[in-house]
Amino acid sequence: MTLTFPNPSRTYDEAKRGVWFWGYDNTGEITFLVEDRVLMSFDPALGSGEARMLDSFDRHRDEILQIAMDLYAKGRQTLYTLH
């Protein structure tokens, strides 16, 4: 099966310090959390806060989705953390 990301939704979780997003393999939903430190590696001067993290996620969406697809290809699960 192929992992796709037809839903552009993402949400910031301050308690987990990361951005949640979702992919789909056929009809199965796969949940991903990209940690703040990953986003900061893309944008070293990013700072903190929900708006900045979501903006960084949006700017680097293609790279993040590729990392997610690579992780998924290594072993299929329903929840992944990109750290």
C-alpha atoms as an extended CHARMM CRD file, in Angstrom:
* protein
*
        83  EXT
         1         1  MET       CA              0.0000000000        0.0000000000        0.0000000000  PROA      1               0.0000000000
         2         2  THR       CA              1.0120000000        3.5890000000       -0.5170000000  PROA      2               0.0000000000
         3         3  LEU       CA              1.0450000000        6.1930000000        2.2040000000  PROA      3               0.0000000000
         4         4  THR       CA             -0.7210000000        9.4030000000        1.1650000000  PROA      4               0.0000000000
         5         5  PHE       CA             -1.4100000000       12.7150000000        2.8520000000  PROA      5               0.0000000000
         6         6  PRO       CA             -4.6580000000       13.9950000000        1.2960000000  PROA      6               0.0000000000
         7         7  ASN       CA             -5.6510000000       15.8860000000        4.4480000000  PROA      7               0.0000000000
         8         8  PRO       CA             -3.5420000000       19.0240000000        5.0290000000  PROA      8               0.0000000000
         9         9  SER       CA             -4.7100000000       19.2830000000        8.6530000000  PROA      9               0.0000000000
        10        10  ARG       CA             -2.0950000000       19.6260000000       11.3470000000  PROA      10              0.0000000000
        11        11  THR       CA             -2.3100000000       20.6970000000       14.9450000000  PROA      11              0.0000000000
        12        12  TYR       CA              0.1780000000       21.8450000000       17.5340000000  PROA      12              0.0000000000
        13        13  ASP       CA              0.3720000000       19.9940000000       20.8630000000  PROA      13              0.0000000000
        14        14  GLU       CA              2.1070000000       22.1160000000       23.4800000000  PROA      14              0.0000000000
        15        15  ALA       CA              2.2300000000       19.2740000000       26.0170000000  PROA      15              0.0000000000
        16        16  LYS       CA              3.9680000000       16.9450000000       23.5300000000  PROA      16              0.0000000000
        17        17  ARG       CA              5.9520000000       19.8330000000       22.0240000000  PROA      17              0.0000000000
        18        18  GLY       CA              5.1860000000       18.9410000000       18.4500000000  PROA      18              0.0000000000
        19        19  VAL       CA              2.8520000000       19.0190000000       15.4830000000  PROA      19              0.0000000000
        20        20  TRP       CA              0.4060000000       16.1850000000       14.8060000000  PROA      20              0.0000000000
        21        21  PHE       CA             -0.4790000000       15.2620000000       11.2270000000  PROA      21              0.0000000000
        22        22  TRP       CA             -2.1220000000       12.2820000000        9.5290000000  PROA      22              0.0000000000
        23        23  GLY       CA             -1.4910000000       10.0430000000        6.5770000000  PROA      23              0.0000000000
        24        24  TYR       CA             -3.5340000000        7.2460000000        5.0590000000  PROA      24              0.0000000000
        25        25  ASP       CA             -2.6690000000        3.8000000000        3.7660000000  PROA      25              0.0000000000
        26        26  ASN       CA             -5.7220000000        2.6420000000        1.8670000000  PROA      26              0.0000000000
        27        27  THR       CA             -8.4280000000        3.3270000000        4.4770000000  PROA      27              0.0000000000
        28        28  GLY       CA             -6.1800000000        3.1320000000        7.5520000000  PROA      28              0.0000000000
        29        29  GLU       CA             -5.2300000000        6.3600000000        9.3020000000  PROA      29              0.0000000000
        30        30  ILE       CA             -1.5940000000        6.7400000000       10.3710000000  PROA      30              0.0000000000
        31        31  THR       CA             -0.7790000000        9.3560000000       13.0260000000  PROA      31              0.0000000000
        32        32  PHE       CA              2.4960000000       11.2730000000       13.0830000000  PROA      32              0.0000000000
        33        33  LEU       CA              4.0300000000       13.6770000000       15.5790000000  PROA      33              0.0000000000
        34        34  VAL       CA              6.9430000000       15.8150000000       14.4410000000  PROA      34              0.0000000000
        35        35  GLU       CA              8.7580000000       17.1620000000       17.4840000000  PROA      35              0.0000000000
        36        36  ASP       CA              9.6730000000       20.8280000000       17.8660000000  PROA      36              0.0000000000
        37        37  ARG       CA             13.3790000000       19.9970000000       17.6990000000  PROA      37              0.0000000000
        38        38  VAL       CA             12.9310000000       18.5790000000       14.1820000000  PROA      38              0.0000000000
        39        39  LEU       CA             11.2640000000       21.7930000000       13.0810000000  PROA      39              0.0000000000
        40        40  MET       CA             14.0510000000       23.7750000000       14.7460000000  PROA      40              0.0000000000
        41        41  SER       CA             16.6070000000       21.7820000000       12.7730000000  PROA      41              0.0000000000
        42        42  PHE       CA             14.9700000000       23.1550000000        9.6120000000  PROA      42              0.0000000000
        43        43  ASP       CA             14.7480000000       26.6800000000       11.0740000000  PROA      43              0.0000000000
        44        44  PRO       CA             17.4750000000       27.1770000000       13.7440000000  PROA      44              0.0000000000
        45        45  ALA       CA             16.2650000000       30.6950000000       14.6260000000  PROA      45              0.0000000000
        46        46  LEU       CA             12.6370000000       29.5680000000       14.8530000000  PROA      46              0.0000000000
        47        47  GLY       CA             11.9310000000       30.3420000000       18.4890000000  PROA      47              0.0000000000
        48        48  SER       CA              8.9240000000       28.7310000000       20.1220000000  PROA      48              0.0000000000
        49        49  GLY       CA              5.1580000000       28.8690000000       20.1040000000  PROA      49              0.0000000000
        50        50  GLU       CA              2.2830000000       27.3480000000       18.2310000000  PROA      50              0.0000000000
        51        51  ALA       CA              2.1700000000       29.8160000000       15.3330000000  PROA      51              0.0000000000
        52        52  ARG       CA              5.8960000000       29.5250000000       14.6430000000  PROA      52              0.0000000000
        53        53  MET       CA              5.8690000000       25.7350000000       14.7910000000  PROA      53              0.0000000000
        54        54  LEU       CA              2.8830000000       25.4690000000       12.4480000000  PROA      54              0.0000000000
        55        55  ASP       CA              4.4810000000       27.9580000000       10.0300000000  PROA      55              0.0000000000
        56        56  SER       CA              7.6980000000       25.9350000000       10.0400000000  PROA      56              0.0000000000
        57        57  PHE       CA              5.7340000000       22.7240000000        9.4500000000  PROA      57              0.0000000000
        58        58  ASP       CA              3.9820000000       24.3310000000        6.4840000000  PROA      58              0.0000000000
        59        59  ARG       CA              7.2420000000       25.6390000000        4.9960000000  PROA      59              0.0000000000
        60        60  HSD       CA              8.9230000000       22.2420000000        5.2920000000  PROA      60              0.0000000000
        61        61  ARG       CA              5.8990000000       20.0490000000        4.6720000000  PROA      61              0.0000000000
        62        62  ASP       CA              7.4150000000       18.2180000000        1.6950000000  PROA      62              0.0000000000
        63        63  GLU       CA             10.5680000000       17.2590000000        3.6170000000  PROA      63              0.0000000000
        64        64  ILE       CA              8.5420000000       16.2150000000        6.6700000000  PROA      64              0.0000000000
        65        65  LEU       CA              6.1930000000       14.0680000000        4.6050000000  PROA      65              0.0000000000
        66        66  GLN       CA              9.1840000000       12.3790000000        2.9500000000  PROA      66              0.0000000000
        67        67  ILE       CA             10.6510000000       11.5560000000        6.3800000000  PROA      67              0.0000000000
        68        68  ALA       CA              7.2500000000       10.1800000000        7.4100000000  PROA      68              0.0000000000
        69        69  MET       CA              7.0290000000        8.0120000000        4.2930000000  PROA      69              0.0000000000
        70        70  ASP       CA             10.5550000000        6.6780000000        4.8620000000  PROA      70              0.0000000000
        71        71  LEU       CA              9.7150000000        5.7590000000        8.4660000000  PROA      71              0.0000000000
        72        72  TYR       CA              6.4950000000        4.0950000000        7.4130000000  PROA      72              0.0000000000
        73        73  ALA       CA              8.2770000000        2.0470000000        4.7510000000  PROA      73              0.0000000000
        74        74  LYS       CA             10.6750000000        0.6400000000        7.3820000000  PROA      74              0.0000000000
        75        75  GLY       CA              7.8810000000       -0.8660000000        9.4650000000  PROA      75              0.0000000000
        76        76  ARG       CA              4.1960000000       -0.1850000000        9.4270000000  PROA      76              0.0000000000
        77        77  GLN       CA              2.6660000000        1.1220000000       12.6190000000  PROA      77              0.0000000000
        78        78  THR       CA             -0.2720000000        3.3960000000       13.3970000000  PROA      78              0.0000000000
        79        79  LEU       CA              1.7090000000        6.0210000000       15.3350000000  PROA      79              0.0000000000
        80        80  TYR       CA              5.1170000000        7.5260000000       14.5850000000  PROA      80              0.0000000000
        81        81  THR       CA              7.1860000000       10.2240000000       16.2420000000  PROA      81              0.0000000000
        82        82  LEU       CA              9.6540000000       12.1290000000       14.0830000000  PROA      82              0.0000000000
        83        83  HSD       CA             12.4860000000       13.1100000000       16.3750000000  PROA      83              0.0000000000
